[in-house]
Amino acid sequence: MDTSLRVRTRYAFLWIALVPVALAATAVWLSGQFRQEVAWIAHTYDVRTQTRDLVQLVSDAEDATREYLLTGKPQFSQSTDANIVQAGLRLEQVRNLTNDNPVQQRNLRTLHPVLQQAFADMQDAIAISPATRANRLTEIEQQDDRTMTQVRSVARAMMQEEERLLLARTRAETGTSREVEAIFVAAVLVTLGLLFWASRRMRQYAAQRDRAESAIEDTLRQFEALNRDLEAHVEERTAQLRKVNAQLASSNADLERFAFIASHDLQEPLRMVALFSQLLERSCRGIIDDQASTYIGTIIEATDRMRELLRSLLAYAEVGVRPEGATQSVDLNAVLEQVIKNLRTSIDETGAVIDSARLPDLTVNEGHFIQLFQNLVGNAIKYRSDRPPRIRISVEQVDEHLRFSVADNGIGIEPQYHEKIFVAFKRLHGRQIPGTGVGLAICKRALDRYGGHIWVESQAGMGATFFFTVPAALKKESPLHRGVPA
């Protein structure tokens, strides 16, 4: 999917979130301003009301004083006192309400002494004796008129100031109200525009996603078709390989049978050649010269060597042609005892000592393991050093395999020959040490049939240890006792 479209869509939703929030915050701030301006307008009306009440209370106090002077009734003097007290309270309220307005404070400073003087004159008039009230009534009325004129003058100035403030605050309130309305309309329009923009981006995003999903589905269908083709090819190749493997197995079996038959059948002609060579030597003894006798001896020696090679080849072929099903529970300790009997002459001649741990019972072909142990023990005796051979046989279980070891103190094997010695007819010492070079190849071939492996660890002059493994599944359920001499 197009990365730029994804980014644009993300930005669209970001603006949808941020712009309305910013407009809402501005609207909230303007609403606060509007409420504050409304409060100031209410404050202005309150100052005007309190000022009018103050003037009215002063006027009521004067009227009550005049009535008292005319009638002498005490309720009018009480009304005067009550109006004076209320007028004082109204004056204090107006002073508190206009505390932030220097103009009104100046007007109040002008009004305050006038009111004090007027209140004092009223109280003095009430205190005049009844005999002199009529004579002073005109004077008192004139003084009250002058006082009220001053009070009304200052009150008029205060009302004009409040009218000015009311006009300014009403204009501010109207402007703020219009701004709030404009912000609201702008927020609605911007939000609608952003939603339209986002919807376009979403449609583009969905269309591109649908194209991508369609492309993925096409790719998956192509992969499925390729997989089906590959599976068909694999099945075809597997069938071909099975056929080839069957042919190879048949060919190998034929070759093994041929090698077995050839090595077996060729021994009789060789035996005849050796026999008639010996008869020829005896019958011609004293007749032929020494050179002819040497030739006949060489023929007999070569024939014996050829017979030995054929016997080794026959043993090698027998490992391949022996049926795999011909297995049974075999006690490897008994196998080792049989090997020691077979090699008794070599053991006695060399003074070899064979020490073995307790070996397990395996479900195998007994002949294979007789050949295996006989070749390994025989090689340990054959490739001995100047010291009497010391051969140690042990076994341990490693994971899912049994690992056997046959260690000796012989002449050892150089590391570069560790792999070559398991190839048939590969010999390291020529005719210095008798042998055909097939023994270790027989060991490897026998172990291959059981899924085993054989290798050697050695250094020249430091003896050799041959290791071989077989699956632990071949073992019968019997404990292994390591380190117990055989």
Residue pairs with C-beta under 8 A, 6 or more apart in sequence:
1 205
1 208
1 209
1 212
2 208
5 201
5 204
5 205
5 208
6 205
8 201
9 198
9 201
9 202
9 204
9 205
12 194
12 197
12 198
12 201
13 198
15 194
15 197
16 191
16 194
16 195
16 198
19 190
19 191
19 194
20 187
20 190
20 191
20 194
23 183
23 186
23 187
23 190
23 191
24 187
26 183
27 180
27 183
27 184
27 187
30 176
30 179
30 180
30 183
31 180
33 176
34 173
34 176
34 177
34 180
37 169
37 172
37 173
37 176
38 173
40 165
40 169
41 166
41 169
41 170
41 173
43 97
44 162
44 165
44 166
44 169
45 166
46 97
47 94
47 97
47 98
47 104
47 158
47 162
48 159
48 162
48 163
48 166
50 90
50 93
50 94
50 97
51 94
51 155
51 158
51 159
51 162
52 155
52 159
53 90
54 87
54 90
54 91
54 94
54 155
55 151
55 152
55 155
57 83
57 84
57 86
57 87
57 90
58 83
58 87
58 115
58 118
58 147
58 148
58 151
59 148
60 79
60 83
61 79
61 80
61 83
61 84
61 87
61 118
61 119
61 122
62 118
62 122
62 144
62 147
62 148
64 76
64 77
64 79
64 80
64 83
65 76
65 77
65 80
65 122
65 125
65 126
65 140
65 144
66 137
66 140
66 141
66 144
67 73
67 76
68 74
68 76
68 77
68 80
68 125
68 126
69 125
69 126
69 128
69 133
69 137
69 140
70 137
72 130
72 133
77 126
80 122
80 123
80 126
84 119
84 122
84 123
87 115
87 119
88 119
91 108
91 111
91 112
91 115
94 104
94 108
94 158
95 105
95 108
98 104
98 105
98 108
98 158
99 105
101 161
101 165
103 161
104 158
104 161
104 162
107 154
107 157
107 158
107 161
108 158
110 154
111 151
111 154
111 155
111 158
114 147
114 150
114 151
114 154
115 151
117 147
118 144
118 147
118 148
118 151
121 140
121 143
121 144
121 147
122 144
125 136
125 140
128 136
252 320
253 320
253 321
256 317
256 320
256 321
257 317
257 321
259 313
259 316
259 317
259 320
260 314
260 317
260 318
260 321
263 310
263 311
263 313
263 314
263 317
264 314
266 310
267 307
267 310
267 311
267 314
270 303
270 306
270 307
270 310
271 307
273 299
273 303
274 300
274 303
274 304
274 307
277 296
277 299
277 300
277 303
278 300
280 296
281 293
281 296
281 297
281 300
284 292
284 296
285 293
288 296
308 436
309 436
309 438
312 436
312 437
312 438
312 439
312 442
313 438
315 371
315 438
315 442
316 424
316 438
316 441
316 442
316 445
318 367
319 368
319 371
319 442
319 445
319 446
319 449
320 445
322 365
322 367
322 368
324 365
324 449
326 365
327 363
327 364
327 365
328 363
328 364
328 365
328 366
329 361
329 362
329 363
329 476
330 361
330 362
330 363
330 364
330 365
330 366
330 369
331 359
331 361
332 359
332 360
332 361
332 362
332 369
332 373
333 356
333 358
333 359
333 486
335 359
335 366
335 369
335 370
335 373
336 354
336 356
336 359
336 373
336 393
336 486
337 486
338 370
339 370
339 373
339 374
339 377
340 347
340 354
340 377
342 370
342 374
343 374
343 377
343 378
343 381
346 352
346 378
346 381
346 382
347 354
347 381
350 381
350 384
350 388
350 389
351 388
351 389
352 380
352 381
352 384
352 388
352 389
352 390
352 391
353 388
353 389
353 390
353 391
354 377
354 391
354 393
354 486
355 390
355 391
355 392
355 393
355 485
355 486
356 392
356 393
356 394
356 485
356 486
357 393
357 394
357 395
357 480
357 481
357 482
357 483
357 484
357 486
358 480
358 481
358 482
358 484
358 486
359 393
359 395
359 404
359 486
360 395
360 402
360 475
360 476
360 478
360 480
361 475
361 476
361 478
362 369
362 402
362 470
362 474
362 475
362 476
363 474
363 476
364 450
364 470
364 474
368 446
368 449
368 450
369 446
371 442
371 443
371 446
372 442
372 443
372 446
372 447
372 468
373 393
373 406
375 439
375 440
375 442
375 443
376 406
376 443
376 466
377 391
377 406
378 439
379 439
379 440
380 389
380 391
380 406
380 408
380 410
380 464
381 389
381 391
382 433
382 434
382 435
383 408
383 410
383 411
383 429
383 433
383 464
384 408
384 409
384 410
384 411
385 409
385 410
385 411
385 461
385 463
387 409
389 408
389 409
389 410
390 408
390 409
391 406
391 407
391 408
392 405
392 406
392 407
392 408
393 404
393 405
393 406
393 407
393 486
394 404
394 405
394 407
394 482
394 483
395 402
395 403
395 404
395 405
395 480
395 482
396 402
396 403
396 480
396 482
397 403
397 472
397 480
398 469
400 471
400 472
400 473
401 452
401 469
401 470
401 471
401 472
402 469
402 470
402 471
402 472
402 474
402 475
403 467
403 468
403 469
404 467
404 468
404 469
404 470
405 465
405 466
405 467
406 465
406 466
407 463
407 464
407 465
407 466
408 463
408 464
408 465
409 463
410 463
410 464
411 460
411 461
412 458
412 459
412 460
412 461
412 462
412 463
412 464
413 421
413 428
413 456
413 458
413 459
413 460
413 464
414 458
414 459
414 460
415 458
415 459
417 428
418 455
418 456
418 457
418 458
420 426
420 428
421 428
421 440
421 456
422 440
422 441
422 443
422 444
422 454
423 441
424 437
424 438
424 441
425 436
425 437
425 438
425 441
426 437
426 441
427 435
427 436
427 437
440 454
443 454
443 468
444 454
447 453
447 454
447 468
447 469
447 470
450 470
450 471
450 474
451 470
451 471
452 468
452 469
452 470
452 471
453 468
453 469
454 466
454 467
454 468
454 469
455 466
455 467
455 468
456 464
456 465
456 466
456 467
457 464
457 465
457 467
458 464
458 465
